[in-house]
Amino acid sequence: AYEREYRLRTPINRGTLVNHKKMMHDVFVDCGFHYLRPKQVAFPREYTIELAQNIMKALYRVQDPQQWEDCEVVLKLCNCFRGAGVVIARGLKDLNLKLRALLLLPGRETVEEQWRERQSCQDDRDSMQEQQLHWWSNECPVFVAEQRITMAEGLAVWNSESPAVCAAYDATMRVGFVFEKEGNILKTKFLGAYWKLPKAPLSSTDLRARCVSKAQKGTAVVDERDAEDVYEALGRALPQVFSHAKCGAFYITKTYSADPLLCAFTLARHSAERARRLKEWNKEEEQRKIILGFLEASLEIVVQGGLR
């Protein structure tokens, strides 16, 4: 029944898009749905003295550093998920300190020591040391910084162990959906939604614990009216975002031609995803040709320093 009802006869290949936070954001904006995304900027993973200030200026459009003290910024790696590598900073000074910790690589012994500590004991996966390891080992040449969007009042959640206790959480809604294909048109069918809760409520002083939502930390039911509002907005956006025109090598080279390293990285990821799909289909010769074609294109971009 599942195969008949929910799977396309020809599965769509969007692995590159869904596994690339910058590309997903850019496609939403390119399709005219910028209002569904927080403001985002990308920078090379290289620390400079002006980096924190440049991020604040780009995200909040104010020049006076005193106005940045209450501004919160979310730092993310483009290809990490489930909260890995996510760092929240509040104010210019905190942002600068965290950028230094993430982008300035220590000596080899320091990295090896942190890896040994991580393997020998169950360290806090939300610690700054854990996030540093994700940043130091990541292969993407850029990172993204986003405005932190908060719920106006928070989601009220009652404590299951103490029914009289209620706390407000800055939750994140997770939505499940599939595509139904009618001719060459994709139509969205929503399967449901639920709230992911962060580790701590809004009253917590732990910035990451009250901001980063994870399903294993707790979930909550979504009000039907809230779900319908989200379905309506995403129902218009998702078929365009996941269209064939926004996921191929042509779109990647056109969009990122001004950044050779990012373009080469994204093409290589796209090539690897295509190769994985083709391997599943046992098309070894076509797989070999596509891999070689994309790797040659990626190498040419890096060598030339850009597309002409």
Contacts in CASP RR format, 6 or more apart in sequence:
PFRMAT RR
TARGET T0000
AUTHOR 0000-0000-0000
METHOD contacts of the structure
MODEL  1
AYEREYRLRTPINRGTLVNHKKMMHDVFVDCGFHYLRPKQVAFPREYTIE
LAQNIMKALYRVQDPQQWEDCEVVLKLCNCFRGAGVVIARGLKDLNLKLR
ALLLLPGRETVEEQWRERQSCQDDRDSMQEQQLHWWSNECPVFVAEQRIT
MAEGLAVWNSESPAVCAAYDATMRVGFVFEKEGNILKTKFLGAYWKLPKA
PLSSTDLRARCVSKAQKGTAVVDERDAEDVYEALGRALPQVFSHAKCGAF
YITKTYSADPLLCAFTLARHSAERARRLKEWNKEEEQRKIILGFLEASLE
IVVQGGLR
6 178 0 8 1.000
8 179 0 8 1.000
8 181 0 8 1.000
11 277 0 8 1.000
12 179 0 8 1.000
12 186 0 8 1.000
12 242 0 8 1.000
12 244 0 8 1.000
13 247 0 8 1.000
13 273 0 8 1.000
13 274 0 8 1.000
13 277 0 8 1.000
14 242 0 8 1.000
14 247 0 8 1.000
15 273 0 8 1.000
16 23 0 8 1.000
16 247 0 8 1.000
16 248 0 8 1.000
16 252 0 8 1.000
16 266 0 8 1.000
16 269 0 8 1.000
16 270 0 8 1.000
16 273 0 8 1.000
17 23 0 8 1.000
17 24 0 8 1.000
17 27 0 8 1.000
17 241 0 8 1.000
17 242 0 8 1.000
17 246 0 8 1.000
17 247 0 8 1.000
18 24 0 8 1.000
19 79 0 8 1.000
19 81 0 8 1.000
19 269 0 8 1.000
19 273 0 8 1.000
20 78 0 8 1.000
20 79 0 8 1.000
20 266 0 8 1.000
20 269 0 8 1.000
21 76 0 8 1.000
21 77 0 8 1.000
21 78 0 8 1.000
21 79 0 8 1.000
21 144 0 8 1.000
22 40 0 8 1.000
22 42 0 8 1.000
22 78 0 8 1.000
22 142 0 8 1.000
22 144 0 8 1.000
22 262 0 8 1.000
23 78 0 8 1.000
23 252 0 8 1.000
23 255 0 8 1.000
23 266 0 8 1.000
24 241 0 8 1.000
25 37 0 8 1.000
25 40 0 8 1.000
25 144 0 8 1.000
26 255 0 8 1.000
27 241 0 8 1.000
27 246 0 8 1.000
28 34 0 8 1.000
28 36 0 8 1.000
28 37 0 8 1.000
28 237 0 8 1.000
28 241 0 8 1.000
29 37 0 8 1.000
30 246 0 8 1.000
30 255 0 8 1.000
31 237 0 8 1.000
31 240 0 8 1.000
31 241 0 8 1.000
31 246 0 8 1.000
33 236 0 8 1.000
33 237 0 8 1.000
33 240 0 8 1.000
33 241 0 8 1.000
36 233 0 8 1.000
36 234 0 8 1.000
36 237 0 8 1.000
38 74 0 8 1.000
38 146 0 8 1.000
38 147 0 8 1.000
38 148 0 8 1.000
38 149 0 8 1.000
39 59 0 8 1.000
39 146 0 8 1.000
39 147 0 8 1.000
40 144 0 8 1.000
40 145 0 8 1.000
40 146 0 8 1.000
40 147 0 8 1.000
41 55 0 8 1.000
41 58 0 8 1.000
41 59 0 8 1.000
41 144 0 8 1.000
41 145 0 8 1.000
41 146 0 8 1.000
42 78 0 8 1.000
42 142 0 8 1.000
42 143 0 8 1.000
42 144 0 8 1.000
42 145 0 8 1.000
42 262 0 8 1.000
43 51 0 8 1.000
43 54 0 8 1.000
43 55 0 8 1.000
43 142 0 8 1.000
43 143 0 8 1.000
43 145 0 8 1.000
44 141 0 8 1.000
44 142 0 8 1.000
44 261 0 8 1.000
45 103 0 8 1.000
45 135 0 8 1.000
45 138 0 8 1.000
45 140 0 8 1.000
45 141 0 8 1.000
45 142 0 8 1.000
45 143 0 8 1.000
46 103 0 8 1.000
47 99 0 8 1.000
47 100 0 8 1.000
47 103 0 8 1.000
47 104 0 8 1.000
51 96 0 8 1.000
51 99 0 8 1.000
51 103 0 8 1.000
52 92 0 8 1.000
52 95 0 8 1.000
52 96 0 8 1.000
52 99 0 8 1.000
53 65 0 8 1.000
53 92 0 8 1.000
55 73 0 8 1.000
55 95 0 8 1.000
55 145 0 8 1.000
56 62 0 8 1.000
56 65 0 8 1.000
56 68 0 8 1.000
56 71 0 8 1.000
56 73 0 8 1.000
56 91 0 8 1.000
56 92 0 8 1.000
56 95 0 8 1.000
57 63 0 8 1.000
58 145 0 8 1.000
59 71 0 8 1.000
59 73 0 8 1.000
59 145 0 8 1.000
59 146 0 8 1.000
59 147 0 8 1.000
60 67 0 8 1.000
60 68 0 8 1.000
60 71 0 8 1.000
60 147 0 8 1.000
62 68 0 8 1.000
65 92 0 8 1.000
68 91 0 8 1.000
68 92 0 8 1.000
69 90 0 8 1.000
69 91 0 8 1.000
69 92 0 8 1.000
70 90 0 8 1.000
70 91 0 8 1.000
71 90 0 8 1.000
71 91 0 8 1.000
71 147 0 8 1.000
72 88 0 8 1.000
72 89 0 8 1.000
72 90 0 8 1.000
72 91 0 8 1.000
72 147 0 8 1.000
72 148 0 8 1.000
72 207 0 8 1.000
72 211 0 8 1.000
73 88 0 8 1.000
73 89 0 8 1.000
73 90 0 8 1.000
73 91 0 8 1.000
73 95 0 8 1.000
73 145 0 8 1.000
73 146 0 8 1.000
73 147 0 8 1.000
73 148 0 8 1.000
74 86 0 8 1.000
74 87 0 8 1.000
74 88 0 8 1.000
74 145 0 8 1.000
74 146 0 8 1.000
74 147 0 8 1.000
74 148 0 8 1.000
74 211 0 8 1.000
75 85 0 8 1.000
75 86 0 8 1.000
75 87 0 8 1.000
75 88 0 8 1.000
75 89 0 8 1.000
75 98 0 8 1.000
75 99 0 8 1.000
75 102 0 8 1.000
75 143 0 8 1.000
75 144 0 8 1.000
75 145 0 8 1.000
76 85 0 8 1.000
76 86 0 8 1.000
76 143 0 8 1.000
76 144 0 8 1.000
76 145 0 8 1.000
76 146 0 8 1.000
77 84 0 8 1.000
77 85 0 8 1.000
77 134 0 8 1.000
77 135 0 8 1.000
77 138 0 8 1.000
77 140 0 8 1.000
77 143 0 8 1.000
77 144 0 8 1.000
78 140 0 8 1.000
78 142 0 8 1.000
78 143 0 8 1.000
78 144 0 8 1.000
79 138 0 8 1.000
79 139 0 8 1.000
79 140 0 8 1.000
79 269 0 8 1.000
80 86 0 8 1.000
80 134 0 8 1.000
80 138 0 8 1.000
82 214 0 8 1.000
83 212 0 8 1.000
83 214 0 8 1.000
84 131 0 8 1.000
84 134 0 8 1.000
85 130 0 8 1.000
85 131 0 8 1.000
85 134 0 8 1.000
85 135 0 8 1.000
86 131 0 8 1.000
86 208 0 8 1.000
86 212 0 8 1.000
87 98 0 8 1.000
87 102 0 8 1.000
87 128 0 8 1.000
87 131 0 8 1.000
87 208 0 8 1.000
88 148 0 8 1.000
88 207 0 8 1.000
88 208 0 8 1.000
88 211 0 8 1.000
88 212 0 8 1.000
89 95 0 8 1.000
89 97 0 8 1.000
89 98 0 8 1.000
89 99 0 8 1.000
89 207 0 8 1.000
90 207 0 8 1.000
98 128 0 8 1.000
101 128 0 8 1.000
101 132 0 8 1.000
102 131 0 8 1.000
102 132 0 8 1.000
102 135 0 8 1.000
102 143 0 8 1.000
103 135 0 8 1.000
105 111 0 8 1.000
105 136 0 8 1.000
111 133 0 8 1.000
111 136 0 8 1.000
114 129 0 8 1.000
114 132 0 8 1.000
114 133 0 8 1.000
115 133 0 8 1.000
117 123 0 8 1.000
117 129 0 8 1.000
118 129 0 8 1.000
118 130 0 8 1.000
118 133 0 8 1.000
123 129 0 8 1.000
123 130 0 8 1.000
124 130 0 8 1.000
126 199 0 8 1.000
126 208 0 8 1.000
126 209 0 8 1.000
126 212 0 8 1.000
135 143 0 8 1.000
139 265 0 8 1.000
140 262 0 8 1.000
140 265 0 8 1.000
141 259 0 8 1.000
141 261 0 8 1.000
141 262 0 8 1.000
141 265 0 8 1.000
142 259 0 8 1.000
142 261 0 8 1.000
142 262 0 8 1.000
148 211 0 8 1.000
150 170 0 8 1.000
151 170 0 8 1.000
151 171 0 8 1.000
153 168 0 8 1.000
154 168 0 8 1.000
154 169 0 8 1.000
154 170 0 8 1.000
154 171 0 8 1.000
154 202 0 8 1.000
155 168 0 8 1.000
155 169 0 8 1.000
155 170 0 8 1.000
155 171 0 8 1.000
155 195 0 8 1.000
155 197 0 8 1.000
155 220 0 8 1.000
156 166 0 8 1.000
156 167 0 8 1.000
156 168 0 8 1.000
157 166 0 8 1.000
157 167 0 8 1.000
157 168 0 8 1.000
157 169 0 8 1.000
157 197 0 8 1.000
157 201 0 8 1.000
157 220 0 8 1.000
158 165 0 8 1.000
158 166 0 8 1.000
159 165 0 8 1.000
159 166 0 8 1.000
159 167 0 8 1.000
167 201 0 8 1.000
167 202 0 8 1.000
167 203 0 8 1.000
168 201 0 8 1.000
168 202 0 8 1.000
168 203 0 8 1.000
169 195 0 8 1.000
169 197 0 8 1.000
169 198 0 8 1.000
169 201 0 8 1.000
169 202 0 8 1.000
169 210 0 8 1.000
169 220 0 8 1.000
170 198 0 8 1.000
170 202 0 8 1.000
170 210 0 8 1.000
170 211 0 8 1.000
170 213 0 8 1.000
171 195 0 8 1.000
171 196 0 8 1.000
171 197 0 8 1.000
171 198 0 8 1.000
171 213 0 8 1.000
171 220 0 8 1.000
172 195 0 8 1.000
172 196 0 8 1.000
172 213 0 8 1.000
173 193 0 8 1.000
173 194 0 8 1.000
173 195 0 8 1.000
173 196 0 8 1.000
173 222 0 8 1.000
173 226 0 8 1.000
173 230 0 8 1.000
174 193 0 8 1.000
174 194 0 8 1.000
174 195 0 8 1.000
174 196 0 8 1.000
174 215 0 8 1.000
175 190 0 8 1.000
175 192 0 8 1.000
175 193 0 8 1.000
175 227 0 8 1.000
175 230 0 8 1.000
175 231 0 8 1.000
175 234 0 8 1.000
176 190 0 8 1.000
176 191 0 8 1.000
176 192 0 8 1.000
176 193 0 8 1.000
177 188 0 8 1.000
177 189 0 8 1.000
177 190 0 8 1.000
177 191 0 8 1.000
177 192 0 8 1.000
177 234 0 8 1.000
177 238 0 8 1.000
178 188 0 8 1.000
178 189 0 8 1.000
178 191 0 8 1.000
179 186 0 8 1.000
179 187 0 8 1.000
179 188 0 8 1.000
179 189 0 8 1.000
179 238 0 8 1.000
179 239 0 8 1.000
179 242 0 8 1.000
180 186 0 8 1.000
180 187 0 8 1.000
180 188 0 8 1.000
180 189 0 8 1.000
181 187 0 8 1.000
185 239 0 8 1.000
186 238 0 8 1.000
186 239 0 8 1.000
186 242 0 8 1.000
186 243 0 8 1.000
187 239 0 8 1.000
188 234 0 8 1.000
188 235 0 8 1.000
188 238 0 8 1.000
188 239 0 8 1.000
190 227 0 8 1.000
190 231 0 8 1.000
190 234 0 8 1.000
190 235 0 8 1.000
192 222 0 8 1.000
192 227 0 8 1.000
193 222 0 8 1.000
193 227 0 8 1.000
193 230 0 8 1.000
193 231 0 8 1.000
194 219 0 8 1.000
194 220 0 8 1.000
194 221 0 8 1.000
194 222 0 8 1.000
195 219 0 8 1.000
195 220 0 8 1.000
195 221 0 8 1.000
195 222 0 8 1.000
196 213 0 8 1.000
196 214 0 8 1.000
196 215 0 8 1.000
196 217 0 8 1.000
196 218 0 8 1.000
196 219 0 8 1.000
197 213 0 8 1.000
197 214 0 8 1.000
197 217 0 8 1.000
197 218 0 8 1.000
197 219 0 8 1.000
197 220 0 8 1.000
198 209 0 8 1.000
198 210 0 8 1.000
198 211 0 8 1.000
198 212 0 8 1.000
198 213 0 8 1.000
198 214 0 8 1.000
198 217 0 8 1.000
199 206 0 8 1.000
199 209 0 8 1.000
199 210 0 8 1.000
199 212 0 8 1.000
199 214 0 8 1.000
199 217 0 8 1.000
200 206 0 8 1.000
200 209 0 8 1.000
200 210 0 8 1.000
201 210 0 8 1.000
202 210 0 8 1.000
203 210 0 8 1.000
204 210 0 8 1.000
240 246 0 8 1.000
245 251 0 8 1.000
248 270 0 8 1.000
249 267 0 8 1.000
249 270 0 8 1.000
249 294 0 8 1.000
249 297 0 8 1.000
252 263 0 8 1.000
252 266 0 8 1.000
252 267 0 8 1.000
252 270 0 8 1.000
253 263 0 8 1.000
253 267 0 8 1.000
253 297 0 8 1.000
253 301 0 8 1.000
253 307 0 8 1.000
256 262 0 8 1.000
256 263 0 8 1.000
256 266 0 8 1.000
257 263 0 8 1.000
257 306 0 8 1.000
257 307 0 8 1.000
258 306 0 8 1.000
260 301 0 8 1.000
260 302 0 8 1.000
260 304 0 8 1.000
260 305 0 8 1.000
260 306 0 8 1.000
260 307 0 8 1.000
261 302 0 8 1.000
263 298 0 8 1.000
263 301 0 8 1.000
263 306 0 8 1.000
263 307 0 8 1.000
264 298 0 8 1.000
264 299 0 8 1.000
264 301 0 8 1.000
264 302 0 8 1.000
265 298 0 8 1.000
267 294 0 8 1.000
267 297 0 8 1.000
267 298 0 8 1.000
267 301 0 8 1.000
268 294 0 8 1.000
268 295 0 8 1.000
268 298 0 8 1.000
270 294 0 8 1.000
271 290 0 8 1.000
271 291 0 8 1.000
271 293 0 8 1.000
271 294 0 8 1.000
271 295 0 8 1.000
271 298 0 8 1.000
274 287 0 8 1.000
274 290 0 8 1.000
274 291 0 8 1.000
274 294 0 8 1.000
275 287 0 8 1.000
275 290 0 8 1.000
275 291 0 8 1.000
278 284 0 8 1.000
278 286 0 8 1.000
278 287 0 8 1.000
278 290 0 8 1.000
279 287 0 8 1.000
301 307 0 8 1.000
END
